[in-house]
Amino acid sequence: MKSHVRWHVAGIVGLTLCLSQPVMAQTEKVAVGTIVASIGATTYEGETLDVPSDGTATAEFRTFGPMRSVSIQGHDPNAESIMRNVLTLDLMVMGNDASATVSDATVAYFPEGMSAPFYHSEQSAPPAQIVLDTLSFEDGAARATGSFTALVCRKDDYFSEADENDCLPVEGRFDTALRDSG
């Protein structure tokens, strides 16, 4: 009897997973911006995405008192998975427009996804630079445009030291809508 129940439960779980795949694949993602860059000798073109059904986006800001954190994540629309070939820009700003003071700028590149070795500017010299051409946090019209340069070095995982013998120069531009993440 236990064996029969186990196979029945396994069948239900398998069927549920099979049926849910098309639903998960159909989650509407709307391109709301671009990141164009050179990473080493490779040209990169990524899209920032808004997911209206989830109320989330890959280009967001969050307010902390007088500071705002801004995260811009580009996804390669031609990659075999949405989590491969991802380029992220993170920064803190004090101010409400392009004259805002930028601090804590970092750039990261995830060629094989989030659980594989990746490249990060955190321990690199010189530090990453992000220059804002436009910046608005206006409700319904929040947007950021600008440029960035960084040297990103390979890390095996989030807790390992960067390999300063395996680094890539990154330089590019971004233009994206921003979502207030709360």
C-alpha positions in Angstrom: 0.0 0.0 0.0 2.8 2.4 0.9 4.5 1.8 -2.5 1.2 2.5 -4.3 0.8 5.8 -2.4 4.4 6.8 -3.1 4.0 6.3 -6.8 0.7 8.1 -6.8 2.2 11.1 -5.0 5.3 11.0 -7.3 2.9 11.0 -10.3 1.0 14.0 -9.0 4.2 15.9 -8.3 5.6 15.1 -11.7 2.4 16.1 -13.5 2.2 19.4 -11.5 5.8 20.2 -12.4 5.1 19.5 -16.1 2.0 21.6 -16.2 3.5 24.5 -14.3 6.5 24.9 -16.7 4.5 26.6 -19.4 2.9 28.9 -16.8 6.3 29.9 -15.4 7.6 30.4 -18.9 4.7 32.7 -19.7 5.3 35.1 -16.9 5.2 38.5 -18.7 8.5 40.2 -18.7 8.7 43.7 -20.3 12.0 45.2 -21.5 12.3 48.7 -19.9 15.9 49.5 -20.6 19.3 48.5 -21.9 22.8 48.0 -20.9 25.4 48.0 -23.7 29.0 47.3 -22.7 32.3 45.8 -23.7 33.5 43.0 -21.3 37.1 42.2 -22.1 37.0 41.7 -25.9 33.3 40.8 -25.9 30.3 43.1 -26.8 27.5 42.8 -24.3 23.8 43.8 -24.9 21.4 43.3 -22.1 17.8 44.3 -21.2 16.4 45.4 -17.9 13.1 43.8 -17.3 9.9 44.7 -15.5 7.6 41.9 -14.3 4.2 43.5 -13.8 2.5 40.5 -12.3 5.1 40.3 -9.5 5.5 44.0 -9.0 9.3 43.6 -9.5 11.9 44.7 -11.9 15.6 44.1 -12.6 16.2 47.9 -12.4 15.0 49.2 -9.0 15.7 51.7 -6.3 15.0 51.7 -2.6 15.1 54.7 -0.2 17.0 54.7 3.1 16.6 58.1 4.7 18.5 60.6 2.5 20.2 57.8 0.5 18.9 55.6 -2.3 20.3 52.3 -3.4 20.0 51.7 -7.2 20.4 48.3 -8.7 20.4 47.8 -12.5 20.6 44.2 -13.8 20.8 43.5 -17.5 19.8 40.1 -19.0 21.0 38.9 -22.3 17.9 38.2 -24.4 19.8 35.7 -26.5 21.2 33.6 -23.6 20.0 30.1 -23.1 18.7 31.0 -19.6 17.6 34.4 -18.2 20.2 33.9 -15.4 23.2 33.5 -17.7 25.2 36.4 -19.1 23.9 38.9 -16.5 25.6 42.2 -15.9 24.7 44.2 -12.7 25.4 47.7 -11.6 24.8 48.7 -8.0 25.3 52.1 -6.5 24.2 54.4 -3.6 23.1 58.0 -4.4 22.5 61.0 -2.2 20.2 63.3 -4.2 17.3 63.2 -6.6 18.8 63.9 -10.0 22.0 63.5 -12.1 24.0 65.8 -9.8 23.5 63.2 -7.0 26.6 62.1 -5.2 27.4 58.5 -6.2 29.0 56.1 -3.7 29.6 52.4 -3.3 29.5 51.7 -7.0 30.0 48.0 -8.0 29.8 46.1 -11.3 29.4 42.3 -11.5 29.2 39.9 -14.4 27.7 36.4 -14.2 28.5 34.7 -17.5 27.4 31.2 -16.4 24.7 32.1 -13.9 24.5 33.0 -10.2 25.8 29.7 -8.8 28.9 29.6 -11.0 32.2 31.6 -10.8 31.6 35.2 -11.7 33.4 38.5 -12.0 33.1 41.4 -9.5 34.6 44.9 -9.1 34.4 44.9 -5.2 38.1 44.2 -4.5 39.5 45.7 -7.7 41.5 48.8 -8.2 40.7 51.3 -9.4 37.2 51.3 -8.0 34.2 51.0 -10.3 32.9 54.4 -11.6 29.3 55.0 -12.5 28.5 58.5 -14.0 24.8 59.6 -14.1 23.6 61.6 -17.2 20.0 61.6 -16.0 18.4 60.4 -12.8 14.8 60.7 -11.7 12.8 59.0 -8.9 9.6 60.7 -9.9 6.6 58.4 -9.4 5.7 56.6 -12.7 8.7 58.2 -14.5 11.7 57.0 -12.5 14.7 56.6 -14.9 18.5 56.4 -15.0 20.9 56.9 -17.8 24.7 57.0 -17.7 28.0 55.3 -18.2 30.3 53.0 -16.2 33.8 51.6 -16.1 35.2 48.9 -13.9 37.8 46.2 -13.6 36.0 43.0 -12.6 38.0 40.0 -11.2 36.9 36.4 -11.0 35.5 34.9 -7.8 34.7 31.2 -7.4 31.8 32.2 -5.1 30.5 35.1 -2.9 32.9 34.2 0.0 36.1 33.6 -1.9 38.8 36.2 -2.6 38.9 37.7 -6.1 41.6 36.3 -8.4 43.5 39.4 -9.4 45.2 37.4 -12.2 41.8 36.8 -13.9 40.2 40.2 -14.5 38.3 41.8 -17.3 37.8 45.5 -18.1 34.2 46.5 -18.4 32.9 49.8 -20.0 29.5 50.7 -21.1 26.3 52.7 -21.0 22.8 52.1 -19.5 19.4 53.6 -20.1 16.5 52.2 -18.1 13.3 52.9 -16.3 13.5 52.3 -12.5 10.9 50.7 -10.2 10.5 51.7 -6.6 11.1 48.5 -4.7 9.7 49.9 -1.5 
